[in-house]
Amino acid sequence: MTEMLQDPQPRCAGCGVQLQTKEPSLLGYIPEQAMNRVPAICQRCFRIRHYNEASGLAPDSNEFLKMLGHVAHLECLVVNIVDIFDFEGSLIGGLQRHVGNNPVVLVVNKIDLLPKVSNWNRIINWVQHQAKEQGLKVADIVLCSAKKNIGFDRVVHSIAAHRNGRDIYVVGATNVGKSTLINRLIRDFSDLDRELTTSQYPGTTLDLVKIPLEDGKHIVDTPGVVYKHRLTELVSGQEVKKLVPNRPLKPVVYQLNDRQTLFFGGYARFDFLRGDRQSFTCYVSDAIPIHRTKLERADALFEEHKGKMLSPPPLEELPKLPRWVKHHYRIARGEGSDLFISGLGWIRVQGKAAAELLIHAPEGVKTIVRHPLI
């Protein structure tokens, strides 16, 4: 059995997990000689911070949801951070049930990834519509980029307007920019001389991390919910860097005849089965090459070139991914829509003509038809 340190629940200053000195293979391990360091951080956070290396340890997602469920019994402001690039993938299912009657400020992060010509009022209206469809009641919606410091003043203003002297609970799926945004708040509103661990690895925060504010209340960073329906949760950290754009999306338009196929590296495939010639606009990271071919050649092309021309992922990563499954969609004439693949991006279907479409994606990865974002 793991022996815990004698101090009352000593916690890692990076991820918040309870520290222990006996079992290097378990969460919270810290060498005894490092215990007196200020701040004290677990070996996992040390490796992430100094070597950009993840240990592969992660707590069970059920524990995340159980902890989130306690929020409904508290009086607090809930700040829910979502990723605009992976909006449906990063939404917490049933969040309203978990937070009860507490007000929710929906912070939509990573707007720096959207094309610079985006209509921000349209984006807010789109988010309102999507949140309503998910049964989420929000007190406010704020668009921002924690990375680029865009809209951060509006986030602070919204939190101040809806907080009413309460603690602030920050919730979100993994890798949506939660810790980055909280570190901005720490620098502005707390005298705490540290930052949370941030990295491209999911599950960086492993337990409740309470950050004291000047008025005696706290910002509480909750563990990120791990959703395996996001492609970014199924690949290595190096592959996440390729999937998630690091610059504004550049729409790529294809004029396709029916029975043509697009490959998105080796991560997914899009078949235009039937319909009149029409355009399809792809919104994916520019690190994911798109290859066009005829439908009748697609199977053979994939078998011959997967992991090589059709990459990423590289050949050695392919066995780690689930097999592809097919998702069949029919888009009616006049129904402009997005075909969304969680963690990869989306394909804008103009809807000027009816179309029968097929998405091939790793089993379990969420694919949906939604109202067009752009």
Residue pairs with C-beta under 8 A, 6 or more apart in sequence:
2 20
2 22
2 23
2 26
3 20
3 21
3 22
4 18
4 19
4 20
5 19
5 20
5 21
5 35
9 18
10 18
10 19
10 35
10 40
11 17
11 18
11 19
11 207
11 209
12 18
12 19
12 28
12 30
12 40
12 41
12 42
12 45
12 206
13 39
13 40
13 41
13 45
13 194
14 39
14 41
14 42
14 45
14 46
14 48
14 49
14 196
14 197
14 204
15 41
15 42
15 44
15 45
15 196
15 197
15 204
15 205
15 206
15 207
15 209
16 205
16 206
16 207
16 208
16 209
16 221
16 223
17 27
17 28
17 42
17 59
17 206
17 207
18 28
18 207
19 28
19 29
19 30
19 35
19 40
19 42
20 26
20 28
20 29
20 30
21 29
21 30
21 31
21 32
21 35
22 29
23 29
24 43
26 57
27 42
27 44
27 57
27 59
27 206
28 42
28 206
29 42
29 43
29 44
30 40
30 41
30 42
30 43
31 43
34 40
34 46
39 194
41 49
41 197
43 55
44 54
44 55
44 57
45 197
45 204
47 53
47 54
47 55
48 54
48 197
48 199
48 201
48 204
49 197
49 199
52 199
52 237
54 199
54 201
54 237
58 202
58 203
58 206
58 226
59 203
59 206
59 223
61 225
61 226
61 227
63 223
64 222
64 223
64 224
64 225
64 226
65 98
65 225
67 208
67 222
67 223
68 92
68 98
68 99
68 171
68 222
68 225
69 98
71 78
71 98
71 99
71 100
71 102
71 169
71 171
71 222
72 97
72 98
72 99
72 100
72 101
72 102
73 100
74 102
74 167
74 169
75 102
75 166
76 102
76 166
76 167
76 168
76 169
76 220
77 102
77 103
77 105
77 159
77 162
77 163
77 164
77 166
77 167
77 168
77 169
78 99
78 102
78 103
78 104
78 105
78 169
78 171
79 104
79 105
79 107
79 159
79 168
79 169
79 170
79 171
80 92
80 95
80 104
80 105
80 106
80 107
80 136
80 138
80 171
80 172
81 107
81 109
81 170
81 171
81 172
81 176
81 177
81 178
81 181
82 90
82 91
82 106
82 107
82 108
82 109
82 172
82 173
82 176
83 89
83 90
83 109
83 110
83 173
83 175
83 176
83 177
84 108
84 109
84 110
84 111
84 113
84 114
84 123
84 143
84 373
85 110
85 113
85 244
85 245
85 249
85 345
86 176
86 230
86 232
86 342
86 343
87 108
87 127
87 130
87 373
88 130
88 340
88 342
88 366
88 368
88 370
89 173
89 227
89 229
89 230
89 232
89 342
89 343
89 366
90 172
90 173
90 176
90 227
90 230
91 130
91 134
91 136
91 173
92 98
92 171
92 172
92 173
92 225
93 134
94 135
95 104
95 134
95 136
95 171
96 104
96 135
96 136
96 137
99 171
102 169
103 139
103 162
104 136
104 137
104 138
104 139
105 138
105 139
105 140
105 141
105 142
105 155
105 158
105 159
105 162
106 127
106 131
106 136
106 138
106 140
106 141
106 142
107 142
107 144
107 155
107 181
108 123
108 127
108 141
108 142
108 143
108 144
109 144
109 145
109 146
109 176
109 177
109 181
110 145
110 146
110 147
110 176
110 177
111 118
111 120
111 123
111 143
111 144
111 145
111 150
111 151
112 145
112 147
112 148
112 150
112 248
113 245
113 247
113 248
113 249
114 123
114 248
114 249
114 374
115 248
115 249
115 250
115 251
115 374
116 248
118 374
120 143
123 143
123 373
124 141
124 143
126 371
126 373
127 141
127 143
128 138
128 141
129 371
130 370
130 371
131 138
131 141
139 162
140 158
140 161
140 162
142 151
142 154
142 155
142 158
143 151
143 154
144 150
144 151
144 152
144 154
144 155
144 181
145 151
146 152
146 177
146 180
146 181
146 184
147 177
147 180
149 184
152 181
152 184
155 181
156 185
156 188
159 168
165 215
165 217
166 217
167 217
167 218
167 219
167 220
168 217
168 218
168 219
168 220
169 220
169 222
170 178
170 181
170 182
170 219
170 220
170 221
170 222
171 178
171 222
171 225
172 178
172 224
172 225
173 224
173 225
173 226
173 227
173 230
174 202
174 203
174 204
174 224
174 225
174 226
174 227
174 233
175 200
175 201
175 202
175 224
175 232
175 240
175 244
176 224
178 205
178 221
178 224
179 195
179 196
179 197
179 198
179 204
179 205
179 221
180 198
182 196
182 211
182 219
182 221
183 195
183 196
183 198
185 211
185 219
186 192
186 194
186 195
186 196
186 211
186 219
187 195
189 213
189 214
189 219
190 211
190 212
190 213
190 214
190 219
191 214
192 211
192 212
196 204
196 205
196 209
196 221
197 204
197 205
198 204
199 237
200 237
200 240
200 241
200 244
201 237
201 240
202 224
202 226
202 232
202 233
203 223
203 224
203 226
204 224
205 221
205 222
205 223
205 224
206 223
207 223
208 220
208 221
208 222
208 223
209 220
209 221
210 218
210 219
210 220
211 218
211 219
211 220
211 221
212 218
213 219
226 233
227 233
227 342
228 234
228 364
229 342
229 364
229 365
229 366
230 342
230 343
230 365
230 366
231 243
231 267
231 341
231 342
231 343
231 344
231 361
231 362
231 365
232 240
232 243
232 244
232 343
233 343
234 320
234 321
234 322
234 343
234 362
234 364
234 365
235 243
235 313
235 317
235 320
235 321
236 317
236 320
239 312
239 313
239 317
241 287
242 285
242 287
242 288
242 312
243 267
243 285
243 287
243 288
243 312
243 343
243 344
244 285
245 284
245 285
245 286
245 287
246 285
247 286
249 283
249 284
249 285
249 345
250 286
251 281
251 282
251 283
251 348
251 374
252 281
252 282
252 284
252 290
253 279
253 280
253 281
253 282
254 262
254 279
254 280
254 281
254 282
254 290
254 292
255 277
255 278
255 279
256 262
256 272
256 277
256 278
256 279
256 280
256 292
257 272
257 277
258 272
258 273
258 274
258 275
258 276
258 277
259 272
259 273
259 274
259 294
259 295
259 296
260 271
260 272
260 292
260 293
260 294
260 295
261 269
261 270
261 271
261 272
261 292
261 293
261 294
261 295
261 297
261 298
262 269
262 270
262 280
262 282
262 290
262 291
262 292
262 347
263 269
263 270
263 290
263 291
263 292
263 293
263 298
263 301
263 302
263 310
264 270
264 282
264 284
264 288
264 290
264 341
264 344
264 345
265 288
265 289
265 310
265 311
265 312
265 313
266 302
266 306
266 307
266 310
266 311
266 312
266 313
266 318
267 288
267 312
267 313
267 344
267 361
267 362
268 324
268 341
268 344
268 359
268 360
268 361
268 362
268 365
269 298
269 302
269 324
269 359
269 360
269 361
270 280
270 339
270 347
270 357
270 358
270 359
270 360
271 295
271 298
271 357
271 358
271 359
271 360
272 280
272 295
272 355
272 356
272 357
273 295
273 356
273 357
273 358
274 355
274 356
275 353
275 354
275 355
275 356
276 353
276 354
278 349
278 350
278 352
278 353
278 355
279 350
280 347
280 348
280 349
280 350
281 347
281 348
281 350
282 290
282 345
282 346
282 347
282 348
283 345
283 346
283 347
283 348
283 374
284 290
284 344
284 345
285 345
287 312
288 312
288 344
288 345
291 301
291 309
291 310
293 301
301 310
302 310
306 315
306 318
307 313
307 314
307 315
307 316
307 317
307 318
308 315
313 321
321 362
322 362
322 363
322 364
322 365
323 362
323 363
324 360
324 361
324 362
324 363
325 360
325 361
325 362
325 363
326 358
326 359
326 360
327 358
327 359
327 360
327 361
327 367
328 356
328 357
328 358
329 339
329 356
329 357
329 358
329 359
329 369
330 354
330 355
330 356
330 357
331 337
331 349
331 351
331 354
331 355
331 356
331 357
331 369
332 351
332 354
333 351
333 352
333 353
333 354
334 351
334 352
335 351
336 348
336 349
336 350
336 351
336 372
337 348
337 349
337 351
337 369
337 370
337 371
337 372
338 346
338 347
338 348
338 349
338 369
338 370
338 371
338 372
338 373
339 346
339 347
339 349
339 357
339 359
339 367
339 368
339 369
340 346
340 366
340 367
340 368
340 369
340 370
341 359
341 361
341 365
341 366
341 367
342 365
342 366
342 367
343 365
344 361
344 365
346 370
346 373
348 372
348 374
349 355
349 357
359 367
361 367
